[in-house]
Amino acid sequence: MTTMIHKTHVFNLLACLLMAMCLFSCSKEFSSNAPYKDVTVVYGILDADETDHYIKIYKGFLTDGNAFEAAQEYDSLYYFDKIDVVMEEYNGTHLNATIPLKDTVVERDDMGDFAAPDQLVYHFSRTLNRDYTYRLVITNRETGRTITAETPIIGSFFLSSPSDHTSAVGIHGTMKTDIKYSQPANAYSYDVYQTFYYIERNKVTQEEVRKSIRRKINPRPATTTTVQYIPAVLLNVIASNVKPDPTVDRYISVDSCLKFEVWAASETLYNYVVNNSISGSVVLDKLDYTNIQCEDGRVTGILASRRHVEGWHGLTTPSQEELVHGEITGNLGFHYAWEYAGH
């Protein structure tokens, strides 16, 4: 039995690291002359900070005409009740538990990563253990075909710079600054993001909207626990994303206007992203890397692990001064944090 739930960001994975995976599908036109084979595509990223986990399993297919229209036909994409899906939890070589997955329909992600409005995925609920290995087993009831994949789990970690004890961070400096974090178990690469939050108030209606601007600090996945950045770059990013508007006042959020995020990825996930490009067809093109296994080799995709840590900070007084009156952003109508608090 398939149930319907709403899961807005169920596949919002590691942002740029996973963009290639999210966009991997088919070109608009398929070759209708190639022989059809049942190619199974599996996508799953396990996160120990979550208790609900989702695996997407679907079929590669050939069709005449527009593949984006064909992809909306469930019969062309999914196995439905033809497959059994379980997740096995191992402590070393000892099988701790066998967890059945149930098929679930999730509404289309707001990022628009997938072709059809609704997505059939397989779900299980469990608190994951970083010391265990998780093995996915997919069995086709009609053919006996078995597909497997396994992944370790990334452990917990923390930001050391800027740390939780740093109440305010500057964004006006032009010298390189370090972002530092500990190394979690089973992590191989990292992506670092910075988000600026502000409040926009309509001068007439006094209606308020909390807005944000997010940027990726490292252009490529980092494999060390230190990433350097220039704080003042954020001012240019803000200026590029915020336009002058005389109808609104903009206020710096008082205590939580700046967030740093570090996303850690397992080595399998790193290898998948750096070795694979977006394919023209899940049927005709063999990807360079996958850890999905089947005796016939007609599989692709990834089962991997991720985890993230974040830290929240205010802005230093000199940085607030630069944001409100500086050459780059002084025309955008920003006000000091204390002005909002005292309004």
C-alpha positions in Angstrom: 0.0 0.0 0.0 1.4 3.4 -1.0 0.8 6.3 1.3 0.9 10.0 0.5 2.9 12.4 2.7 4.3 16.0 2.2 8.0 16.2 2.5 9.2 19.6 1.2 13.0 19.0 1.1 13.3 15.3 1.3 16.0 15.3 -1.4 17.7 18.6 -0.5 21.2 17.0 -0.4 24.5 18.7 0.2 23.6 21.4 -2.2 26.2 21.7 -4.9 27.9 18.4 -4.0 24.8 16.6 -4.9 23.5 18.7 -7.7 24.8 16.3 -10.3 23.0 13.4 -8.6 19.7 15.3 -8.3 19.8 16.4 -12.0 20.8 13.0 -13.3 18.0 11.7 -15.4 17.4 11.7 -19.2 17.8 13.9 -22.2 14.6 15.2 -23.8 14.9 12.7 -26.7 15.7 9.0 -26.3 16.9 6.7 -29.0 14.0 4.4 -29.8 16.3 1.9 -31.7 18.4 0.8 -28.7 17.5 -2.6 -27.1 15.6 -2.2 -23.8 17.2 -3.5 -20.6 15.9 -3.1 -17.1 18.4 -0.6 -15.6 17.8 0.1 -11.9 18.7 3.5 -10.6 19.1 4.0 -6.8 19.7 7.2 -4.9 20.0 7.3 -1.1 21.9 9.5 1.3 21.8 8.5 5.0 22.2 11.2 7.7 22.6 10.3 11.4 21.0 13.6 12.4 17.7 12.4 10.9 15.4 9.6 11.9 13.4 9.4 8.6 15.4 8.1 5.7 14.3 7.9 2.0 15.7 5.9 -0.9 14.6 6.6 -4.5 14.5 3.5 -6.7 13.4 3.7 -10.3 13.9 2.3 -13.8 15.9 3.5 -16.8 13.7 3.4 -19.9 13.5 4.2 -23.6 10.7 6.1 -25.2 9.7 7.9 -28.4 9.3 11.6 -28.1 9.7 13.8 -25.1 11.2 12.0 -22.1 10.1 14.6 -19.6 6.5 13.8 -20.5 7.2 10.1 -20.3 8.8 10.5 -16.9 5.5 11.6 -15.5 4.0 8.1 -16.2 4.5 6.1 -13.0 4.4 2.8 -14.9 7.5 3.8 -16.9 9.5 4.8 -13.8 8.7 2.6 -10.8 8.6 -1.1 -9.8 5.8 -0.6 -7.3 5.1 -3.9 -5.5 7.4 -5.9 -7.7 10.3 -5.3 -5.4 11.1 -5.8 -1.7 13.4 -3.3 -0.1 15.2 -3.7 3.2 18.0 -2.0 5.0 20.4 -4.3 7.0 22.3 -2.9 9.9 25.7 -4.4 10.6 27.9 -4.2 13.7 31.1 -5.4 12.0 30.1 -8.7 10.4 27.1 -9.2 12.8 23.7 -8.5 11.4 22.0 -6.3 14.1 18.7 -5.8 12.4 16.8 -6.1 9.1 14.5 -3.0 8.5 11.8 -3.2 5.8 11.2 -0.1 3.7 7.7 1.0 2.7 6.9 2.8 -0.5 5.8 6.4 0.0 4.8 9.2 -2.3 6.4 12.6 -1.6 5.3 15.8 -3.3 7.7 17.5 -5.6 10.7 19.2 -4.0 10.5 23.0 -4.0 13.9 23.0 -5.7 12.4 21.3 -8.7 15.0 18.5 -8.8 12.7 15.9 -10.3 10.7 15.6 -13.4 7.3 14.6 -12.1 5.1 16.3 -9.5 5.1 13.3 -7.1 8.0 11.0 -6.3 7.7 7.3 -5.3 10.4 6.7 -2.7 11.1 4.0 0.0 11.1 5.1 3.6 12.3 3.7 7.0 12.6 5.3 10.4 15.6 4.6 12.6 18.3 6.3 14.6 21.5 5.5 12.8 24.7 4.5 14.6 28.0 5.9 13.3 29.8 2.7 14.2 27.5 0.5 12.1 27.4 -0.2 8.4 24.1 -0.1 6.5 23.4 -2.4 3.6 20.5 -1.8 1.2 19.0 -5.0 -0.4 16.5 -4.8 -3.3 14.9 -8.0 -4.5 12.7 -8.3 -7.6 9.9 -10.7 -6.7 9.3 -11.6 -10.4 12.8 -12.2 -11.6 14.7 -12.9 -8.4 17.2 -10.1 -9.4 19.0 -8.8 -6.3 20.6 -5.3 -6.0 22.8 -4.3 -3.0 24.8 -1.3 -1.8 26.3 -0.4 1.6 27.7 2.7 3.4 29.2 3.6 6.7 27.7 6.5 8.6 29.4 9.9 9.2 29.9 10.7 12.9 29.3 13.9 14.8 31.6 16.9 14.6 31.8 20.6 15.5 32.8 24.0 14.3 35.9 25.3 16.1 36.3 28.6 14.2 34.2 30.5 14.4 33.2 28.7 17.6 30.0 28.9 19.6 31.8 31.3 22.0 32.2 33.8 19.1 29.1 36.0 19.5 29.9 38.3 16.6 31.7 37.8 13.3 33.1 40.4 10.8 32.2 40.5 7.2 34.2 43.6 6.1 37.7 42.3 6.4 39.8 41.8 3.2 42.4 39.3 4.7 41.9 35.6 4.4 40.2 34.0 7.4 40.0 30.3 8.5 36.9 28.3 9.0 37.9 25.2 11.0 36.0 22.1 12.0 36.7 18.7 13.5 37.0 15.6 11.4 34.0 13.2 11.9 34.3 9.5 11.5 33.9 8.2 7.9 34.0 11.7 6.3 36.1 12.4 3.3 35.1 15.8 1.8 33.4 19.0 2.9 31.3 21.9 1.6 31.1 25.1 3.5 28.3 27.7 3.3 27.6 31.1 4.7 24.1 32.6 5.0 23.2 36.2 5.9 19.7 36.8 7.4 17.9 40.1 7.5 14.4 41.4 8.1 12.5 43.5 5.5 9.7 45.7 6.8 7.2 47.5 4.5 7.1 51.2 5.4 3.4 51.4 4.9 1.9 48.2 6.1 4.7 47.4 8.6 4.6 43.8 7.3 7.8 41.9 8.0 9.5 39.2 6.0 12.7 37.4 7.1 15.0 36.9 4.1 18.4 35.2 3.6 21.3 35.1 1.1 23.3 32.0 1.0 26.7 31.4 -0.7 29.1 28.5 -1.0 32.5 29.4 0.3 34.6 26.7 -1.3 34.2 26.3 -5.1 35.2 22.6 -5.0 34.8 19.9 -2.3 37.4 20.4 0.4 39.3 17.4 1.8 40.9 19.2 4.7 39.3 20.5 8.0 40.2 24.1 7.2 38.8 26.3 4.5 39.9 29.9 3.9 37.7 32.7 2.8 37.7 36.5 2.6 34.9 38.0 4.8 34.3 41.1 2.6 33.2 38.9 -0.3 29.8 38.5 1.4 29.2 42.3 1.0 29.5 41.9 -2.7 27.2 38.9 -2.7 24.6 40.9 -0.7 24.9 43.8 -3.1 24.3 41.4 -6.0 21.2 39.9 -4.5 19.5 42.9 -2.8 18.1 45.8 -4.9 17.4 49.3 -3.6 13.8 49.7 -2.6 12.5 52.9 -1.1 9.3 51.2 0.1 11.0 49.0 2.7 13.4 49.2 5.6 15.9 46.4 6.1 17.2 45.4 9.5 20.1 43.2 10.5 18.8 40.3 12.7 19.9 40.9 16.3 21.6 37.7 17.4 21.4 35.3 14.5 22.1 37.1 11.3 25.1 35.0 10.1 25.1 31.2 9.8 28.1 28.9 8.8 27.3 25.4 7.7 29.8 22.6 7.0 28.5 19.6 5.2 30.6 16.4 5.4 30.3 13.7 2.7 31.5 10.1 2.7 34.2 9.0 0.3 31.7 7.1 -1.8 29.6 10.3 -2.3 32.7 12.3 -3.1 33.8 9.7 -5.7 30.4 9.7 -7.3 30.3 13.5 -7.8 33.8 14.0 -9.1 33.7 11.0 -11.4 30.2 11.3 -12.9 28.9 13.9 -15.3 25.2 14.4 -16.1 24.3 11.6 -18.4 22.3 11.8 -21.6 20.4 8.6 -20.8 20.2 6.3 -17.8 19.9 3.4 -20.3 22.5 4.2 -23.0 25.3 5.8 -21.0 27.3 3.9 -18.4 28.4 6.1 -15.6 32.0 6.1 -14.4 31.3 5.4 -10.8 28.6 3.7 -8.7 28.5 1.6 -5.5 25.2 -0.1 -6.5 25.9 -3.7 -7.2 24.1 -6.4 -9.2 25.3 -9.5 -11.0 24.1 -8.3 -14.4 25.7 -4.8 -13.9 22.5 -3.0 -15.0 22.5 -0.6 -12.1 23.7 2.9 -11.3 23.3 5.5 -8.6 24.6 5.9 -5.1 24.1 4.9 -1.5 26.2 7.2 0.7 26.3 9.2 3.9 26.3 12.9 4.8 26.1 15.1 8.0 26.3 18.7 8.8 27.1 21.1 11.6 26.2 24.8 11.8 27.0 27.9 13.9 25.0 31.1 14.4 26.5 34.5 15.0 25.8 38.2 15.1 27.8 40.9 13.2 30.5 43.0 14.7 29.9 46.7 15.1 32.4 47.7 12.3 30.8 45.2 9.9 27.3 46.6 10.7 28.7 50.0 10.0 30.1 48.9 6.7 26.8 47.2 5.7 24.7 50.2 6.6 26.9 53.0 5.3 29.6 51.4 3.3 30.3 52.0 -0.4 29.1 48.5 -1.5 25.8 48.2 0.4 25.1 51.6 1.8 22.3 52.3 -0.8 20.3 49.2 0.2 18.4 50.7 3.2 20.0 48.5 5.9 19.6 49.5 9.5 21.7 48.5 12.6 20.5 45.5 14.6 19.9 47.7 17.7 17.5 49.9 15.7 15.2 47.0 15.0 15.3 45.8 18.6 14.4 49.3 19.8 11.7 49.9 17.2 
